[in-house]
């Protein structure tokens, strides 16, 4: 290896199939967006839905800056934050971890651990739920519930998932109504405490799971009478549990540390 070849160390983690690279912000290249796109590429890079850039903070255990796979910045990922919590738990032996995100400080409490897999419950804070919003899209109209979990969501209830739901979600994301972009969730209610969800996220596209998306979907289901707390949110990557305690939302799920490595800067 050439002595001039610089490398950037990373840890890869996954929360219900939603995967992230955890990297020390001190080694971030100048063009952090372009580097994130490179390292997240699933063919020419390591592959991930985004990078959680971690930095020390004087009041929290760690501060994170989330850059999506396309190089755009996001306020928070519930699953990404849980991945960071797993890393902090593994390296510092802490069971109550405070993480400063772009949507405020989140507290992750360790529930259980089995080897490299950690289960946490995370305080997600108070959501904002708007009235049902009808939008005109090519081919007709769509109705959904706007929800903010510190980042924007649009939750659509369906009896079954359309074959082209990803294309529908992409059209919704391009609508001028969402000036900050939007995460789109299609939700099928399965009973009083169960929903099944498909996620299409800003800056990534389809994901196997989503922490804030699971919360937004459950919150919208509770607000519209489709479900009651606690809500099991089933997705291709696994199941998470969302519960409401007074005005606050809590998210419970696992995060697994997968590997560590070095990425060549060329």
C-alpha positions as semicolon CSV with decimal commas, in nm:
position;residue;x (nm);y (nm);z (nm)
1;X;0,000;0,000;0,000
2;X;0,128;0,344;-0,090
3;X;0,228;0,544;0,222
4;X;0,051;0,847;0,070
5;X;-0,283;0,664;0,041
6;X;-0,517;0,804;0,304
7;X;-0,786;0,587;0,461
8;X;-1,098;0,671;0,661
9;X;-1,205;0,417;0,925
10;X;-1,572;0,327;0,960
11;X;-1,805;0,097;1,148
12;X;-2,109;-0,045;0,972
13;X;-2,431;-0,106;1,165
14;X;-2,787;-0,201;1,080
15;X;-3,121;-0,142;1,252
16;X;-3,388;-0,369;1,101
17;X;-3,217;-0,361;0,761
18;X;-3,172;0,018;0,763
19;X;-2,792;0,034;0,740
20;X;-2,551;0,314;0,829
21;X;-2,181;0,387;0,841
22;X;-2,056;0,543;1,163
23;X;-1,754;0,769;1,112
24;X;-1,562;1,011;1,332
25;X;-1,638;1,363;1,209
26;X;-1,276;1,462;1,280
27;X;-1,163;1,269;0,971
28;X;-1,435;1,399;0,739
29;X;-1,308;1,519;0,398
30;X;-1,380;1,875;0,290
31;X;-1,657;1,767;0,056
32;X;-1,851;1,558;0,305
33;X;-2,153;1,521;0,073
34;X;-1,953;1,381;-0,217
35;X;-1,757;1,146;0,008
36;X;-2,078;1,018;0,167
37;X;-2,220;0,942;-0,179
38;X;-1,904;0,748;-0,267
39;X;-1,882;0,539;0,047
40;X;-2,258;0,467;0,051
41;X;-2,260;0,342;-0,308
42;X;-2,357;-0,026;-0,304
43;X;-2,136;-0,117;-0,600
44;X;-1,831;0,111;-0,581
45;X;-1,837;0,180;-0,207
46;X;-1,917;0,005;0,120
47;X;-2,292;0,048;0,078
48;X;-2,533;0,212;0,323
49;X;-2,845;0,426;0,352
50;X;-2,639;0,706;0,502
51;X;-2,347;0,812;0,722
52;X;-2,377;0,919;1,083
53;X;-2,084;1,156;1,134
54;X;-2,003;1,148;1,506
55;X;-1,841;1,421;1,714
56;X;-1,785;1,487;2,086
57;X;-2,033;1,714;2,261
58;X;-2,017;1,885;2,600
59;X;-2,371;1,796;2,718
60;X;-2,443;1,474;2,525
61;X;-2,251;1,151;2,486
62;X;-2,214;1,221;2,115
63;X;-2,336;1,463;1,849
64;X;-2,428;1,326;1,508
65;X;-2,474;1,476;1,164
66;X;-2,668;1,258;0,923
67;X;-2,584;1,266;0,552
68;X;-2,803;1,053;0,327
69;X;-2,673;0,821;0,056
70;X;-2,736;1,087;-0,208
71;X;-2,528;1,347;-0,020
72;X;-2,824;1,543;0,118
73;X;-2,847;1,622;0,489
74;X;-3,132;1,505;0,713
75;X;-3,238;1,612;1,059
76;X;-3,252;1,264;1,209
77;X;-3,284;0,894;1,149
78;X;-3,436;0,697;1,434
79;X;-3,261;0,381;1,317
80;X;-2,934;0,562;1,252
81;X;-2,944;0,712;1,599
82;X;-3,001;0,366;1,745
83;X;-2,700;0,237;1,550
84;X;-2,490;0,513;1,706
85;X;-2,624;0,415;2,049
86;X;-2,511;0,056;1,989
87;X;-2,163;0,179;1,902
88;X;-2,143;0,401;2,212
89;X;-2,271;0,116;2,429
90;X;-2,007;-0,119;2,286
91;X;-1,716;0,122;2,318
92;X;-1,803;0,299;2,645
93;X;-2,016;0,040;2,828
94;X;-2,299;0,289;2,877
95;X;-2,663;0,181;2,904
96;X;-2,830;0,524;2,890
97;X;-2,698;0,722;2,597
98;X;-2,776;1,080;2,500
99;X;-2,730;1,166;2,132
100;X;-2,762;1,516;1,993
101;X;-2,924;1,506;1,649
102;X;-3,047;1,773;1,412
103;X;-3,390;1,719;1,569
104;X;-3,270;1,762;1,926
105;X;-3,127;1,534;2,194
106;X;-3,253;1,175;2,197
107;X;-3,211;0,937;2,490
108;X;-3,153;0,568;2,413
109;X;-3,201;0,322;2,700
110;X;-3,056;-0,026;2,666
111;X;-3,315;-0,303;2,705
112;X;-3,104;-0,606;2,620
113;X;-2,786;-0,717;2,448
114;X;-2,688;-1,037;2,274
115;X;-2,333;-1,033;2,134
116;X;-2,326;-0,757;1,867
117;X;-2,702;-0,691;1,873
118;X;-2,849;-0,429;2,103
119;X;-3,210;-0,348;2,182
120;X;-3,297;0,006;2,283
121;X;-3,600;0,214;2,361
122;X;-3,555;0,570;2,242
123;X;-3,740;0,882;2,347
124;X;-3,852;1,039;2,020
125;X;-4,027;1,345;2,168
126;X;-4,358;1,501;2,081
127;X;-4,483;1,456;1,724
128;X;-4,679;1,708;1,521
129;X;-4,978;1,569;1,334
130;X;-5,165;1,775;1,074
131;X;-5,507;1,720;0,922
132;X;-5,540;1,484;0,627
133;X;-5,395;1,644;0,316
134;X;-5,521;1,567;-0,035
135;X;-5,269;1,610;-0,315
136;X;-5,307;1,599;-0,691
137;X;-5,065;1,361;-0,859
138;X;-5,037;1,227;-1,211
139;X;-5,325;0,987;-1,254
140;X;-5,545;1,115;-0,974
141;X;-5,544;1,221;-0,611
142;X;-5,372;1,088;-0,301
143;X;-5,469;1,147;0,061
144;X;-5,228;1,125;0,350
145;X;-5,152;1,251;0,698
146;X;-4,854;1,487;0,740
147;X;-4,652;1,407;1,052
148;X;-4,333;1,561;1,188
149;X;-4,097;1,362;1,407
150;X;-3,841;1,639;1,379
151;X;-3,832;1,549;1,009
152;X;-4,124;1,550;0,761
153;X;-4,344;1,249;0,679
154;X;-4,652;1,187;0,468
155;X;-4,845;0,876;0,578
156;X;-5,087;0,711;0,334
157;X;-5,327;0,437;0,445
158;X;-5,394;0,165;0,187
159;X;-5,573;-0,170;0,187
160;X;-5,280;-0,326;0,002
161;X;-4,949;-0,212;-0,143
162;X;-4,960;-0,127;-0,513
163;X;-4,704;-0,296;-0,737
164;X;-4,566;0,047;-0,830
165;X;-4,578;0,201;-0,481
166;X;-4,214;0,312;-0,510
167;X;-4,294;0,513;-0,826
168;X;-4,597;0,664;-0,653
169;X;-4,386;0,765;-0,355
170;X;-4,123;0,923;-0,580
171;X;-4,395;1,134;-0,749
172;X;-4,522;1,250;-0,411
173;X;-4,172;1,349;-0,302
174;X;-4,139;1,575;-0,606
175;X;-4,456;1,772;-0,530
176;X;-4,400;2,142;-0,453
177;X;-4,614;2,109;-0,139
178;X;-4,312;1,960;0,041
179;X;-4,058;2,241;0,038
180;X;-3,816;2,047;0,260
181;X;-3,877;1,717;0,087
182;X;-4,069;1,438;0,260
183;X;-4,045;1,078;0,372
184;X;-4,336;0,876;0,235
185;X;-4,497;0,583;0,416
186;X;-4,765;0,349;0,283
187;X;-4,946;0,180;0,572
188;X;-5,186;-0,115;0,593
189;X;-5,357;-0,151;0,933
190;X;-5,367;-0,513;1,055
191;X;-5,558;-0,480;1,380
192;X;-5,569;-0,272;1,695
193;X;-5,195;-0,293;1,764
194;X;-5,034;-0,390;1,430
195;X;-4,955;-0,208;1,107
196;X;-4,743;-0,303;0,805
197;X;-4,543;-0,029;0,636
198;X;-4,336;0,042;0,326
199;X;-4,085;0,327;0,342
200;X;-3,956;0,564;0,075
201;X;-3,713;0,809;0,232
202;X;-3,565;1,143;0,132
203;X;-3,220;1,108;-0,015
204;X;-3,230;0,728;-0,017
205;X;-3,544;0,585;-0,178
206;X;-3,690;0,255;-0,062
207;X;-3,551;0,134;0,271
208;X;-3,607;-0,190;0,459
209;X;-3,710;0,000;0,769
210;X;-3,722;0,347;0,921
211;X;-3,725;0,459;1,283
212;X;-3,887;0,797;1,241
213;X;-4,105;0,651;0,963
214;X;-4,226;0,380;1,200
215;X;-4,308;0,647;1,458
216;X;-4,486;0,868;1,204
217;X;-4,688;0,573;1,073
218;X;-4,791;0,465;1,422
219;X;-4,873;0,821;1,527
220;X;-5,089;0,871;1,217
221;X;-5,259;0,536;1,280
222;X;-5,336;0,632;1,638
223;X;-5,457;0,980;1,538
224;X;-5,698;0,842;1,277
225;X;-5,833;0,552;1,482
226;X;-5,656;0,278;1,286
227;X;-5,453;0,159;1,586
228;X;-5,392;0,209;1,958
229;X;-5,067;0,227;2,156
230;X;-4,850;0,025;2,164
231;X;-4,821;-0,032;1,790
232;X;-4,608;-0,303;1,631
233;X;-4,472;-0,170;1,303
234;X;-4,390;-0,452;1,060
235;X;-4,155;-0,383;0,767
236;X;-3,938;-0,592;0,535
237;X;-3,639;-0,540;0,765
238;X;-3,814;-0,637;1,087
239;X;-4,054;-0,516;1,354
240;X;-4,029;-0,214;1,582
241;X;-4,265;-0,109;1,861
242;X;-4,396;0,244;1,901
243;X;-4,575;0,353;2,216
244;X;-4,724;0,678;2,337
245;X;-4,680;0,804;2,691
246;X;-4,882;1,122;2,739
247;X;-4,754;1,353;2,461
248;X;-4,426;1,169;2,396
249;X;-4,347;0,887;2,155
250;X;-4,106;0,603;2,232
251;X;-3,948;0,370;1,977
252;X;-3,818;0,024;2,060
253;X;-3,604;-0,187;1,832
254;X;-3,268;-0,350;1,772
255;X;-2,940;-0,236;1,619
256;X;-2,656;-0,464;1,516
257;X;-2,289;-0,381;1,473
258;X;-2,180;-0,554;1,152
259;X;-1,816;-0,478;1,079
260;X;-1,539;-0,222;1,084
261;X;-1,300;-0,128;0,807
262;X;-1,111;0,141;0,620
263;X;-1,214;0,321;0,304
264;X;-0,945;0,439;0,064
265;X;-0,948;0,805;-0,034
266;X;-0,839;0,812;-0,397
